[in-house]
């Protein structure tokens, strides 16, 4: 019995050790790392076999007259909360196709929520404060991540042939995204993507 248990544990850890992590590095044409790019991978073999869950909160806060985070990835069907930590009221909305909504005026320490039912990018704004902007990227794949200041995103468990898509608010391409076919293999693979980025004065990246 002990030998069987030890063998099962060994197999479990061996599988975890060999799980593929696809690291994608996104840079612009000048070679600078691109932060807040959303990277997704869709295996050619098919989509998710169960509910998609991510480790980060399904939350977009309003704090100091800004949305936090500036870019949020959520799975299709996720309910996102919009807590207000400011001393002023906010009126949150999106006119994006598939995920149009409006959360009318609400004040400090109040929260409103909205369920995102369609894949795509929802551009978020505040009807009271024009300078406030953010993006919620609604995905139908578990392989999704956002680049950090170093321009890197890690897609845990992504392997095999499939489509790699990079989205960024300033990417000069239809729908602000580019897609290419890749094969993510073991050992853990890496992909480098260079994007043509618009100059966006005054925006956060």
C-alpha positions as CSV (number, residue, x, y, z in Angstrom):
1,X,0.0,0.0,0.0
2,X,2.8,2.4,0.9
3,X,4.7,1.6,-2.3
4,X,1.5,2.3,-4.3
5,X,1.0,5.6,-2.6
6,X,4.6,6.6,-3.1
7,X,4.3,5.7,-6.8
8,X,1.1,7.8,-7.2
9,X,2.8,10.8,-5.6
10,X,5.8,10.4,-7.8
11,X,3.7,10.3,-10.9
12,X,1.8,13.4,-9.8
13,X,4.9,15.4,-9.2
14,X,6.5,14.2,-12.4
15,X,3.4,15.4,-14.4
16,X,3.6,18.8,-12.6
17,X,7.3,19.1,-13.3
18,X,6.7,18.5,-17.0
19,X,3.7,20.8,-17.4
20,X,4.4,23.2,-20.2
21,X,4.6,26.9,-19.5
22,X,4.6,29.1,-22.6
23,X,6.4,32.4,-22.0
24,X,5.6,35.1,-24.4
25,X,7.7,38.3,-24.6
26,X,6.0,41.3,-26.2
27,X,8.1,44.3,-27.5
28,X,7.5,47.2,-29.7
29,X,9.5,48.0,-32.9
30,X,12.0,50.0,-30.8
31,X,12.7,47.0,-28.7
32,X,10.9,48.3,-25.6
33,X,8.9,46.0,-23.4
34,X,5.2,46.3,-23.7
35,X,3.2,46.2,-20.5
36,X,-0.6,45.4,-20.3
37,X,-0.6,43.3,-23.4
38,X,-3.1,40.4,-23.2
39,X,-1.7,37.2,-24.6
40,X,-4.0,34.2,-25.3
41,X,-3.5,30.7,-26.7
42,X,-6.2,28.6,-28.3
43,X,-5.3,25.0,-28.9
44,X,-6.2,23.6,-32.3
45,X,-7.4,20.5,-30.6
46,X,-10.3,22.4,-29.0
47,X,-11.2,24.8,-26.2
48,X,-11.7,24.5,-22.5
49,X,-13.2,21.3,-21.2
50,X,-14.6,22.9,-18.0
51,X,-15.1,26.2,-16.3
52,X,-12.4,28.8,-16.8
53,X,-10.9,30.3,-13.6
54,X,-8.1,32.7,-13.0
55,X,-6.1,33.4,-9.8
56,X,-6.8,37.2,-9.8
57,X,-9.9,38.9,-8.5
58,X,-12.8,39.6,-10.9
59,X,-12.7,43.2,-9.7
60,X,-12.1,46.7,-11.3
61,X,-11.9,49.3,-8.6
62,X,-12.3,53.1,-8.8
63,X,-9.6,54.8,-6.8
64,X,-8.0,58.3,-7.1
65,X,-10.2,58.9,-10.2
66,X,-8.8,55.9,-12.1
67,X,-9.7,52.3,-12.7
68,X,-7.6,49.6,-11.1
69,X,-6.4,47.5,-12.9
70,X,-6.1,49.3,-16.2
71,X,-6.5,46.0,-18.0
72,X,-8.4,43.0,-16.5
73,X,-8.7,39.5,-18.0
74,X,-11.9,37.6,-17.2
75,X,-13.5,34.4,-18.5
76,X,-16.8,34.4,-20.3
77,X,-19.6,34.5,-17.8
78,X,-17.6,36.2,-15.1
79,X,-19.3,38.7,-12.8
80,X,-17.0,41.6,-12.2
81,X,-17.4,44.0,-9.3
82,X,-16.8,47.7,-9.5
83,X,-16.2,49.0,-6.0
84,X,-15.8,52.8,-5.5
85,X,-13.1,53.9,-3.1
86,X,-13.3,57.6,-4.1
87,X,-15.0,60.4,-2.3
88,X,-16.9,61.2,-5.5
89,X,-19.5,59.3,-7.4
90,X,-18.8,57.4,-10.6
91,X,-21.0,56.3,-13.5
92,X,-19.3,53.3,-15.2
93,X,-20.2,52.2,-18.7
94,X,-19.1,50.4,-21.8
95,X,-20.5,50.8,-25.4
96,X,-18.5,47.8,-26.7
97,X,-20.4,45.3,-28.8
98,X,-21.5,42.3,-26.9
99,X,-20.8,43.8,-23.5
100,X,-22.7,47.1,-23.4
101,X,-23.7,48.1,-19.9
102,X,-24.2,51.0,-17.6
103,X,-23.8,51.2,-13.8
104,X,-25.5,54.5,-12.8
105,X,-24.1,56.9,-10.2
106,X,-22.8,55.2,-7.1
107,X,-20.7,56.7,-4.3
108,X,-17.9,55.9,-1.9
109,X,-17.8,52.4,-0.5
110,X,-20.6,51.3,-2.8
111,X,-20.2,48.4,-5.3
112,X,-21.9,47.6,-8.6
113,X,-21.5,44.4,-10.6
114,X,-21.9,43.3,-14.2
115,X,-21.7,39.8,-15.8
116,X,-19.7,39.6,-19.1
117,X,-21.3,37.1,-21.4
118,X,-19.5,37.6,-24.7
119,X,-15.8,37.1,-25.7
120,X,-14.1,40.3,-26.7
121,X,-12.8,43.6,-25.3
122,X,-15.0,46.0,-23.3
123,X,-13.6,49.5,-23.2
124,X,-14.6,50.9,-19.9
125,X,-15.3,54.6,-19.1
126,X,-16.9,56.9,-16.5
127,X,-19.6,59.2,-17.6
128,X,-18.6,61.8,-15.0
129,X,-14.8,61.7,-15.4
130,X,-13.7,61.6,-19.0
131,X,-10.0,60.9,-18.2
132,X,-10.9,57.5,-16.7
133,X,-10.5,54.6,-19.0
134,X,-9.8,50.8,-18.7
135,X,-10.3,47.6,-20.6
136,X,-11.8,44.3,-19.7
137,X,-10.7,41.4,-22.0
138,X,-13.3,38.6,-21.9
139,X,-11.7,35.3,-23.0
140,X,-13.0,31.8,-23.8
141,X,-9.7,30.0,-23.2
142,X,-7.9,29.2,-19.9
143,X,-4.6,30.1,-21.5
144,X,-4.5,33.9,-21.0
145,X,-2.2,36.3,-19.2
146,X,-1.2,39.9,-19.1
147,X,2.4,41.2,-19.7
148,X,4.2,42.9,-16.8
149,X,6.7,45.8,-17.0
150,X,9.2,43.3,-18.5
151,X,6.9,42.6,-21.4
152,X,6.5,38.9,-20.4
153,X,3.4,36.8,-19.9
154,X,3.4,33.2,-18.8
155,X,0.6,30.8,-20.1
156,X,0.7,27.9,-17.7
157,X,-0.1,24.5,-19.3
158,X,-0.2,25.7,-22.8
159,X,1.1,23.2,-25.3
160,X,0.6,21.8,-28.8
161,X,-0.5,23.5,-32.0
162,X,-2.7,26.5,-31.8
163,X,-3.3,30.2,-32.3
164,X,-1.4,32.8,-30.3
165,X,-3.1,36.2,-30.1
166,X,-1.7,39.4,-28.6
167,X,-4.0,42.3,-27.8
168,X,-3.0,45.8,-26.7
169,X,-4.9,49.0,-26.6
170,X,-2.3,50.7,-28.8
171,X,-1.5,47.9,-31.2
172,X,-1.8,49.1,-34.8
173,X,-4.0,46.3,-36.3
174,X,-7.6,45.5,-36.8
175,X,-9.3,45.1,-33.3
176,X,-6.0,46.0,-31.7
177,X,-4.7,42.4,-32.0
178,X,-2.5,40.1,-34.0
179,X,-2.7,36.3,-34.3
180,X,-0.3,33.7,-35.5
181,X,-0.1,29.9,-35.5
182,X,2.5,28.3,-33.2
183,X,3.4,25.0,-31.7
184,X,4.1,25.2,-27.9
185,X,6.1,22.1,-27.0
186,X,8.0,20.6,-24.1
187,X,10.3,21.5,-22.6
188,X,8.7,24.9,-21.7
189,X,8.7,27.1,-24.8
190,X,9.2,30.8,-25.4
191,X,7.8,33.1,-28.1
192,X,8.8,36.6,-28.9
193,X,6.3,39.0,-30.5
194,X,7.0,42.4,-31.9
195,X,4.0,44.8,-32.3
196,X,3.5,48.0,-34.2
197,X,2.4,50.3,-31.5
198,X,0.6,53.6,-31.8
199,X,1.8,56.6,-29.9
200,X,-0.8,57.3,-27.2
201,X,0.1,60.5,-25.4
202,X,-1.3,60.6,-21.9
203,X,-2.4,57.0,-21.7
204,X,-1.2,54.4,-19.3
205,X,0.4,51.3,-20.8
